[in-house]
């Protein structure tokens, strides 16, 4: 994940995980000759938010680490989707902006092994395919940014123990957003029950996520390649795929090519459910030319030589 | 799953699920012009076992359905592995024998939607990759046998309700083998907790299994093809794969080619764990020629042009 002389942005919330990560980076800063930049996004969601930003700024100033923060009231940007998703998108935008400003292209985030187990279970509960179950990896890309997660093999209790022993201050996020509520239930109820059934459950979930990650990445990259080959054209209001070409795909690849096409066209696949993919499969393989399937914001139409994805908002 | 004039073996235990299936087949027997054969494997594990066999024989005689049963004391064949696995293997052997005797190549089993959700969770708890999480499908192959599972979209409660309304007798299996113990915990503790977090959990697990099934089958068939291309030779005590060829594979395919090779060589992959696959990956990509990895019953050796899987029991 790291090379000597690397420049690394540290995404720090001031909570225990990211403070632990911050101090581990300090420990190896000299040996690795690192340039570190600590960045903090103030979501303005809790009364403690501003205090946490000030706390971090002071810590960084004292130690002599560059610090950038930004405050945005997430509530102002929330459009009835998910508040966590809004917060996540704004935070990622902020990280991208920090990266552009400083030309540092690597960011380290403090997700650990227990987070991974919880994430896999959360995705399982909410409903997901391979893409969700892979959780997150030790290294991934987001646009021009390389995301590393050096704590991915570390257990939460080891983090808390270390902070305790080393008398490191951190802040505790007492908010209880939907996702955090679900995570808390998973952590406090579900994982202990699963641990009773198999003490190695976290290890198993970790291995599962890693294996699924490999499988998903392979299928995704093959599907992406097929999507590029089979895309006939893309305009502002429509995207068309070669009909015979997609009919000839193995079903696993077909499904992913449809997902990629919707993602490319619309920017996301958040409202695209399993049942929608089935409807499109029916359309392609069984229904007559000229038939359509209506999806949230989209219409998919079967024409003589092409499957057309078009916007409903013209 | 069914065509008119089909010949179908019904695997019936005398429990509620298989009795339900049995009566549904009777209802469509005439319309579909089916030949039905009811088969029952007596595991001899409980004091009620013989009574259940006699019960089923009587039911079939009364209705006029062919019936074959066989009794084997599973305990006598149990070699310290898993008792359920031993029972499952003996039962499958019996089904194959019935198929050979009668030349009927289709068998129907009574797994339903709740079984699928429980199976996916059981595999998740015990640790599994894609292969386990796909659960079972509505149609699969076992050697020359086509297995159909017509109840796969039916909920257990609807089965029990129907049996109640139609006053159908069935037997209850009170045994509590390891696997059944785990299944009971999943049914009585885990699923209600998950249902509290998401009322659609069974539907989600069902969709997950179906999606994963597609993805797994695709990766497996591609891996099998690569395995065939890269197998240099197989003798009684060794199997060799083209070293450069497997190095060039995407990692997801590499892992599956190794699994397939072990399966082909040894007959199963039961003792092959994720960590073993990692060790083989290390051997292939990082360690010097001549190095070996020791696995349960097997040794894997890296030679100049080949990766050799060899038996430790000569």
Interface residues (C-beta under 8 A of the other chain):
Chain A: X124 X125 X126 X127 X128 X129 X130 X133 X182 X185 X186 X189 X190 X193 X194 X197 X198 X200 X201 X203 X204 X205 X207 X208 X211 X212 X214 X215 X216 X217 X218 X219 X250 X251 X252 X253 X255 X274
Chain B: X124 X125 X126 X127 X128 X129 X130 X133 X182 X185 X186 X189 X190 X193 X194 X197 X198 X200 X201 X203 X204 X205 X207 X208 X211 X212 X214 X215 X216 X217 X218 X219 X250 X251 X252 X253 X255 X274
